[in-house]
Amino acid sequence: MQTPPFIPQSAYFHEHAQPGDRRLKKLKAEVDRHNLTEMWDMILTLDYQVSSAHELPHETKEEFYGIIELLLKAFVKE
């Protein structure tokens, strides 16, 4: 029987962790590009009582991302 190859722990990414971070970076870049950063901060502070989107639980992050995507569609006409 052959042993599996060694994979260092640092090379492992949880299947749900990496996509969320990419989506967060993409949304934050869009928000910054369209000068809607104050809206981003206000939603996090008033609705979720956190200072960063990284502090949100996974399900709440998905909800927050959906809200931001809708607001970007409403405020940005390209």
C-alpha positions in Angstrom: 0.0 0.0 0.0 1.3 3.4 -1.0 1.2 6.3 1.4 -0.4 9.5 0.2 1.8 12.5 -0.6 2.7 14.9 2.2 0.7 18.2 1.9 1.8 20.9 4.4 -1.0 22.4 6.5 -0.2 25.9 5.1 -1.2 24.7 1.6 -4.7 23.6 2.7 -7.6 26.0 2.2 -11.0 25.2 3.5 -13.4 24.9 0.6 -15.7 27.7 1.9 -13.1 30.1 3.2 -11.3 31.1 0.0 -14.3 31.9 -2.2 -15.8 34.2 0.4 -12.6 36.2 0.7 -12.4 36.7 -3.0 -16.0 37.9 -3.1 -15.3 40.3 -0.2 -12.3 41.7 -1.9 -14.1 42.1 -5.2 -17.1 43.8 -3.6 -15.0 46.1 -1.4 -13.0 47.2 -4.5 -16.2 48.0 -6.3 -17.6 49.9 -3.4 -14.3 51.9 -3.1 -14.2 52.6 -6.8 -17.7 54.1 -6.7 -17.1 56.1 -3.5 -19.7 54.1 -1.5 -17.3 53.3 1.4 -19.4 55.2 3.9 -22.4 53.2 3.0 -20.4 50.0 3.5 -19.2 51.1 6.9 -22.7 52.4 7.9 -24.3 49.0 7.1 -21.7 47.1 9.0 -21.9 49.3 12.0 -25.7 50.0 12.3 -27.1 46.7 11.0 -24.5 44.2 12.1 -22.7 45.9 15.0 -19.3 45.0 13.6 -16.4 47.1 12.3 -15.3 44.7 9.6 -16.9 42.2 7.3 -14.4 39.6 8.5 -16.1 39.5 11.9 -19.4 38.3 10.4 -20.4 34.6 10.6 -20.5 32.9 7.2 -24.3 33.0 6.7 -24.4 36.7 7.7 -21.6 37.4 5.3 -23.6 36.0 2.4 -26.5 38.2 3.4 -24.3 41.2 3.6 -22.7 40.5 0.2 -26.2 40.2 -1.3 -27.2 43.6 0.2 -24.0 45.3 -1.1 -24.5 43.7 -4.6 -28.1 45.1 -4.8 -27.0 48.5 -3.6 -24.2 48.6 -6.2 -26.7 47.8 -8.9 -29.0 50.6 -7.6 -26.4 53.3 -7.2 -24.1 52.5 -10.1 -25.5 53.0 -13.6 -22.9 51.9 -16.2 
